[in-house]
Amino acid sequence: MNWRDTLARIGLAAGLAIGTAVPHAQTPSQTPPDNTKVNTRDRATTAKTADQQGNSKADVDLTQKIRKAITDDKALTTYAHNIKVITRDGHVTLKGPVHTPDEKSALEAKAIEIAGTGKVTNQISVVNSTKKARTPSGKDQ
């Protein structure tokens, strides 16, 4: 082992030690998110969750195509870009919150265009928000 390897190992060990020693404190003005209602809803045995994503090549490819179509649409908000896309045996479930009914419809349309009619379940919820939809340029209205 040469001196560069030794220094690299010491630096790595020091970085890990410092990184794990620094507490991740919340400032008093930040309140933790309350996902109680959503978590309760997802406990139902029939609820689709991300861990139910199919592992077949067809399911993974379908999910990837839908996810790409969603993230490529810069007119959608970050909420819309972050919805869950769960594919199992060729059937797609969309879940998560968006800001407007238009976003909900746009996401469903993208999934149907890729997966096909009758193969998409839309469980997206519209949350009340003061945030307005983005313009096609990506700026908020």
N, C-alpha and C positions, 0 to 999 in steps of 0.2 A: 504494500500500500504506500503510495507516495504522499507528499505533503498536501497536494490539492485535494485528494480524496479525504484526507484527515480533516482539513478545514471545511470541506463540504459537509461531512458528517456532523461536525461540531455545530456548524451553522444550522443545519436541519434540526438537530436536537434542541438547540436554543430556541429556534422559531416555534417548534411544537410546544415546548415548555411554556413559553410566553403566551402563545395563542390559547392554550387551555387554561392558563391562570387568570386571564382577563375575564371578569364577569360580564355578562351581557345584561346590563342594568337597563330598566325602563325608566324614562324620565317621568316625573309625576304627572305631566300633562298628557301622556299617552295612556289610553285605556286599552286593555287587552280585548281582542275581538270576541264577541259573544256569538258563537255558532251553535248554540244549544238547539234551536229549532231545526236547523239543517241537519245536525248530527242525529237528532231524534228521528227525523224523517228517513234518513239513510240506514237506520237500524232495522227497518222492516225487512223480512226475509226475501220479499219480492223486489226490493229496491236495487237498482243497478248502481254499482260502485266501480271505481277504476280497477279494483283487483279482479273484476269479472271479465276484463278484456280478454278476448280470445287470443291464443298464441299461434293460430294457424297462419301461414304466409298470407292467405287471402284476407283474413281479418286485420292483420297488421298493415298490409298494403292499403286496404280500404280506409282504415283510420288515418294513415299517413297522408293519403290524397285529400281527405276531408280537412284535416288539420292544416295542410299547406294552402288549400283554397281559402280557409278562414284567415290565416295569418297574412296571406298576400293581399287581402282586402284592407287597405289602409283607411277606408272610410269607417270601419268599425272601431269601437272603443276598446280599451285594454280589457274591460270586463268581457266583451264579446270574444276577444282573442283568447281568453283563458277558460272558456267553457270546456267541460269534459266531453270527450268523444269516446264512447265505449262501443266496441264492435264485438259481437259474439255470433258465430255461425251466419255471418252475412247481414245480420240485423244491427242497426246503429241506434244507440240511445244518446241523445244530447242532454246534458244537465249543466246547471249553473245559473248564476244571475247575469242579467243584462240590464241596460238602462232604459230601453224603449221597446215597444211592441214591434217596431220596424226592424230593429236588430234581431229580435227573436225570429221573425219571419225570414229575414235574409239568411240567417244561419241554417234554418230548416231547409230553405230552398237550395242552398249550396250542398247540403248533405243529400237531399233527394236527387239532385242533378248527378251526383257521383254514385250513390248507392242504389238508386232506383225508387220508383213509386212503391209505397207499401212496405218499405224496408227501414223507415226512420220513425223513431218515437221521440217526440219533442217534449222533454220535461224541463225546458228552460223557464226560469221565472223572471218576471220583470220587477225590478226593485224600484221603489220610489227614490228618486235622486234629483238633486238640484243640478247635477252635471248634465250638460246638453250633449247631444250627438255631435260627432265630428263632421266637418266638411270633407269632401274628397281630398283636399290638400293635407288632411291630417290635423287641422286646427279645430279647436272647439268653437262652436257657434256662440 
